[in-house]
Amino acid sequence: MAIRTILAPVAGTAIDQRVLHTAFRMAKRFDAHLEALFVAAEPQDAIPIVGEGMSGLIIEEMIRAAETETAKRETNGKASYKAALEAAGIEVSEASSTENKATCAWRKDNGREDETVARRGRLFDLVVIGRDPKEASASLTFDAALMETGRPILVAPENAPATVGEKVMIAWNGGVEAARAVTSAMPLLRTAQEVTIVSIGDVPYGRASGTALAEQFRWHGVDAKVVDNTESGHVASALISEAEKCGADTIVLGAYSHSRFKEMILGGVTQDMLAKCALPLWIMH
């Protein structure tokens, strides 16, 4: 699979800058078309269930407030998009093309952001998104991108790194989710300067080892190093430590190898990596 189209949801918040910075960088790397998507919420969705005593005037005021907030977010989102576009210096175009060049476009849809990103994201090769646990709406959209698009997502870190995808580390446990993540990231791996496969602890019986994965990579022209970290303990911390050792600028990770509900309640590698890792994460569920 080639990365020819990239979706970057824009919400009019501070997250937009890091999302667009990363998304434009990926568009230039893969000569892909980038769509910056802003979803305008329907005003009635901002109104709670109407109870007794709520007058028509109050409802109208709530609708106007919602419309004002949406307009403000759209203005902020467009400003971030234009700034990132100017810095990237790529062509604006909505027409599809087979030429190998990066292009971009702004798109506005109406509806629920999470539902729209899930529906639209299924049409793209990659979704670049940010995550702020303090914003519920951002978390809902993030979950929709990860769990409902069937596409890989690239999580933009809080601080933009100097490079993305030049030195890639793969978190490998031989599981189905890790295999999907590796397959989806192959365009990134083929163009990376260095690839390191890291396994924390023993790979469960019946699963392929990191060495076996590295052997298969040779069919794709990818020369990968293998690191087996046999220490038991906190997996996410060990992965972050190994990423620092090999100088990785991006980590490929399979998401939610265990029950997503269990990880959200009790914690897990995916949740810990999203919360603690300062590098871009290429994730596939």
KOLMARFI-667396 format. One record per residue: x, y, z of N, C-alpha, C, O in turn; residue in one letter. Coordinates in steps of 0.1 Angstrom, whole numbers, plus 5000, padded with zeros to 4 digits. Atoms other than C-alpha are relative to their C-alpha. Layout:
XYZXYZXYZXYZA
...
This chain:
500849885000500050005000500950125000501950135007M
499349875000501250354992499250105008497950095009A
500749894993500350665012499850114990500850194987I
500349905010498650884986499150115006499050225000R
500949914994496051055008500150005015500249905021T
499849984986496251195043498950095005498650194999I
501049924994493451325065500550065013501149995022L
499649944987494151575093498850085006498550195001A
501149924994491151675115500550125007501550125014P
499749874994491252035126498950055008497750055003V
501149974991489252155156500150145005499250185013A
499949864995490352515161500650015014500350115021G
499450004987492352435192501650004998502150004987T
498650005001496052445201500649874994501849874989A
499650125005496352085190500350014985501149944979I
499949995015495952195153501450024995501849964985D
498649965005499452335150500949884999501649864989Q
499150115000501252015159499549894990500249824984R
500650095010498751805138500450044986500849954978V
499749955014499252015107501450004997501849974986L
498650005003502952045111500449854996501249844987H
499650145003503251665112499349954987500049884979T
500850045012500551615084500750054988500849984978A
499449945012502251855060501449934997501849914986F
498850075001505551685067499949864993500649834984R
500350135006504051345058499650014985499949934977M
500449985014502451485027501150034990501249974979A
498849975008505751615014500849874998501449854988K
499250125001507451285022499549904990500349844983R
500650115008505051065004499450064987498749994979F
500749945011503951314977498649975000498049934990D
501450044998500451274990499150135001499650245002A
500949894998497351484991499550005014499049905020H
500449984986496451625025498750085000498650184994L
501249934997492951715035499950045014499949965023E
500249944987492551945065498550015002497850084995A
501450014998489051865078499550075012499950035024L
500649944989487052095100498549965000497849974990F
501450054999483651965113499350105009499650125020V
500849904993481152235123498849935007498049865000A
501150074993478852105150498750064997498650184996A
501449955001475152135145499650065013499750005024E
500449924988473852395170499149925009499349935022P
501050084992471052165182500749895008500249855019Q
499350114992473651905193500650055013500949985022D
499449944988474952155219498950025011499350065022A
501149974990471552175236499749875007499549765001I
500350124993470951925264498549964999497850044993P
501450045000467751735268499150115006499450155017I
500849894996465051995271499149955012498349855010V
500850034989463451985305498950105003498950204996G
501149904997460452155320500650135005501650135013E
499549874996460952525325501050064991501450184993G
499049945010463452575296499250074989498650014981M
500849925009462052855276500650004986501849964984S
499549995013462352915239501250104999502150084991G
498949905000464553215246501349955004502349984999L
498750064995467053015265500649914990501849914987I
499550095011467252755237500650084989501650044984I
499549925010467753035212501450055004502350064995E
498849954995470553175233501149905000502349924996E
499050115000472252835236500449974986501649944983M
499750025014472052795198501050104995501950074988I
499149895004473653135192501449995006502450014999R
498750024993476353065217500849884993502049894991A
499450125007477052725200500550054986501650014982A
499649965014477252895165501250105001502150094993E
498949914998479553165179501349925003502449954997T
498950084997481852905193500649924988501849914986E
499650075012481952705161500750094990501750054984T
499349905010482753015140501450035005502350054997A
498749974994485553095164501049894998502249914994K
499250115003486952745161500449994986501649964982R
499750015015486752755123501050104997502050074989E
499049895003488653085122501349965005502349984998T
498750054994491352945145500649894992501849894989N
499650125008491552625125500650044986501650004982G
499649965013491852805092501450085001502250074992K
498749924998494653035106501149905002502249924996A
498950094998496652735117500349934987501549904984S
499950075013496052565083500850094991501850044984Y
499349915009497252875064501450025004502350024995K
498749984995500252915086500949874996502049894992A
499350135003501252545081500249994985501349944980A
499950015014500552565044501150094995501950054986L
499049905004502752875040501449945003502449964995E
498750054996505552705059500449884991501649864988A
499750125008505252385038500350034986501149964979A
499849955014505052565005499649904990500249884980G
500550095010502952304987498850054993498250154998I
501149955009500252344961498649975006498449865012E
501450024996496552384970499249944988499250014977V
500750065011494452154949499049905005499349825014S
501150094996491151964952499949894989499149794992E
500150105011491551774919501049895002502149915006A
499150124999492951424920501050004989500850054978S
498950005010496251364902500849885002501049835013S
499050114999498651084894501450055001502349975002T
498749944999501551324896500649975014499949975023E
499350024987504151264923500350145006501450185005N
499749884993503751584942499050025011497949975011K
500949984988502251694975499050114997499450224991A
501149905001498951884975499250015012499349925021T
500950004988496451995001498750084996498650144986C
501349935001492952125005499350015014499649945023A
500849984988490652265032498649954998498049974987W
501450055001487252085038499350035012499850015023R
500949974989484352185060498849914998498149914988K
501250085000481651935069499250045012499750115021D
500849974989478751965093499649875007499449775000N
500550124993477751715120500949985013501550075018G
499250044989479451535149501449974995501649904986R
498650015004483251555147500449855000501049814990E
499550145000483851195158499449914989500149834983D
500650085011481351045134500550044986500649954978E
499649965013482451255105501549964997501849914986T
498650045002486151175111500149854997500949804989V
500050145002485350805113499549974986500149884979A
500550025013483350815081500950044989501249974979R
499149945010485751035061501349935001502049914991R
498750064999488850865075500149874993501249834989G
499950135007487950535059500450014986500749914979R
499749975014488550695025501550034998502050044987L
498749955001492150795033501049895004500749795010F
499050104997495450605036500650025014501149925020D
499449974987496550775068499350115007498850215000L
500749894993494950985095501050065010501649985018V
499149944991497151235114499250075010498350165007V
500949954990495651335147500850035013501949975015I
499449974987496551485181499049955011497949905008G
500850054989495251385215500350085013501450105017R
499849924988494651595246498949945010497749965008D
500950064991493151395275499150105008498150065013P
500849904993491851725290498850044992497850104997K
501149965009489451775260499249874996499749794989E
500850125003486651515259499749994985499749874980A
500350015014485751605223501249954992501049874983S
498850045007489351555212500249855002500649784993A
499850144997489451215229498949914992499349814987S
501050075008486151105212500449994986500249894979L
499550005014487551205178501249914999501349844989T
498850095000490851025186499549855000500049784992F
500550145000488950705195499449964987499549854983D
500750035012486850725164501149984989500949894981A
499050025010489950765142500849875002501049804992A
499350124997491750475159499149874998499649784992L
500850134999488850225163499049994989498649874987M
501150015010486450305135500450034986499550024977E
499749975014488350405104500749884993500649874981T
499350115006490350085098501350044993501849974985G
498849945006493250305089501150025010500850035022R
499049974990496650365105499850155004499450234996P
500049864996496850685125501450045005502149955010I
498749954995499950895132499650115011499150215008L
500349914989499651065166501150105001502350075004V
499049895000501351405165500450035015499550055023A
499549984986503451465197499850155004499550234995P
500249864996503051775218501150104995500850214991E
498949925005506451905207500549944987500949834986N
499650055013507251875170501549965000502350045003A
498650055001510351665165500750054987500050104978P
499249965012513151755140499749924988499749974977A
500350095011512351455119498949905004498649885016T
501050104997509551195116500249894990500349914978V
499950125009510050845102501449984994501549904985G
498750035005513750865096500749885007501349805001E
499650114991514650635125498849945007498350005017K
501350064995511750405132500349885009501149805006V
499950114991511350175161498649935000497649995001M
501350085000508749885159499949935014500849865018I
500350074988507249765192499349874996498249874991A
500550135006506849395184499849905011500749875019W
500350114991505149125204499549884993499049784999N
500550115008504148895175498649994999498149894994G
501450015001500548975179499350054988500050114979G
500749965012497849045153500150164999500350214988V
500149865001497649415162501450064995501550154987E
498749965004501449455159500349974985500950054978A
499950045014501349275125499350104991499850144981A
500849905008498649515112500850135000500950194989R
499349874999500649815124501250004991501550094984A
498850015009503849695106499650004986500350074978V
500550005014501949625074499650144995500050184984T
500549875004500349965074501150104999501150204992S
498949905000503650135081501149974990502150034990A
499050045009505549965053500550114991501750124988M
499449885007505750285032500950085008501950145002P
499149924992507350455061501349925002502449985002L
498850084997509750165068500949994988502149994989L
499250015012510850135032500950134998502050124992R
499349875002511950505032500850055012501450155012T
499349964988513450515067501549974999501949884992A
498650025000517150545073500449885009501349815006Q
499750114991517150305102498749945006497750025008E
501150074994514650045115500449915011501449835008V
499650094988514849875149498749935005497750005008T
501150084995512549595160500349975015501349915018I
499850024986512149585198498949915006497749945004V
500950084992510549315219500350015014501550005018S
499849994986510049355256499549875007498449835005I
500350134994510149035276500049894989500449914978G
500050115010509648695259498850014991497750044995D
501150005009507548685228499249875003499849765004V
500850114996504648455237500149884990500449894978P
499850125008504848095225499049994988497850034990Y
500950015012503448035190500050134992499450134981G
499949875008504248395178501450024994502449975000R
498749985007506948505154500950105008500450195014A
499149914993510048665169500450124992500050134980S
499549885007511548995161501049974989501150034978G
499050045010514348815142499349944988499749974977T
500850055011511748635121499450114991499450114979A
500649895007510148965112501150074992500850114981L
498949945007513549115103500349934987500749994977A
499850085012514048825079499050034989499450034977E
501149975010510748895062500250144994499950164982Q
499849865005511649265059500950004988500850094980F
499150005010514449175036499449994986499950044976R
500850005012511849095009499650134996499350164984W
500449865003510849455011501250104999500950224997H
498949925001514349585010500350085013500950195012G
499949944987514249685047501049935008500849815011V
499050064991517349615068499750055014500050165017D
500449974987516249605104500949945011501349825010A
499350054988518149565137499049945009497849985009K
500950074991516649345164500550025014501749995017V
499649984986516649425201499049925009497849945008V
500850074990515349175227500350045014501350015019D
499849964986514849335260499349905009498049905010N
500650114992514349045284499650045014499149965022T
500449954986513749265315498550005001497850044992E
501450004997510349215331499750135007500650195013S
500449874993508449525343499150084991498250024984G
501049915007506649825328500450004985501450064982H
499750015014506449765291500250134993501150164985V
499949875006505750125280501350075004501950134995A
498849944996508650255300501249944993502150014989S
498950075007510949995285500150044986501150064980A
500049965014509850085250500550144998501250164989L
499549865001510450455256501550005002502250084995I
498650004997513850375270500749954988501850004984S
499350065012514750155240499950104988500950114980E
500149905011513550435216501150115002501650154992A
498949904998515950675233501349944997502250014991E
498750065003518850425230500350004985501450024981K
499850015014518350375193499850134992499950144980C
500249875007517550745186498850014991498850084982G
501250015008514150665172499350145000499250215010A
500849885000512050965160498549964998497750054998D
501450045002508850755154499949855005500949775004T
500250144995507450435170498749944993497750014993I
501150075006505250185152499449905011500249835017V
500650074989502750025176498749944997497850014991L
501350065001499849785175499250045012499750045024G
500849944989496949925196499149905006498449824999A
501050084992494949745223500149854997499249794991Y
499850145001496349395222499049925009498649815007S
500950054991494149335252498750074998498650164990H
501349935001490549445257500250155002500850195011S
499949854999490249815251499450055013499950145019R
500649974987487849835280500949985012501050065021F
499050034989490349665303501150095000501550145011K
498949915000493149885292499650145005500350215012E
500549874996491050205297499850005015500050115021M
500350004986490050095332501249975008501550045018I
498950054992493149915344501350054995502450045002L
498849965005495750065322500649894991500349784992G
499450095009497749905294501150074992501350194993G
498949955007500649955270499550124991500250224990V
500549905009498550155245499750135007500250245003T
500449884992497150395271501350075005501450195005Q
498849954994500550435287500950074989501450184992D
499249945011502350505254499450134995500150234993M
500749885004499750765244500250115011500350235007L
499949904989500050935278501450055002501750165006A
498649974996503850925282501050024989502050084991K
499049995011505650895249500050134993498950194989C
499949875006506951215234500350004985500550104979A
499750015014507551075200498749984992497749944997L
501150035009505151045170499749855001500749775001P
500450145000503250715172499249964988498150024985L
500850055012502150525141499349885006499949775009W
500850104993499350315155498949944990498350014982I
501050075008497050055139499349905010500049835018M
500850094991494249865157499649884992499049784997H
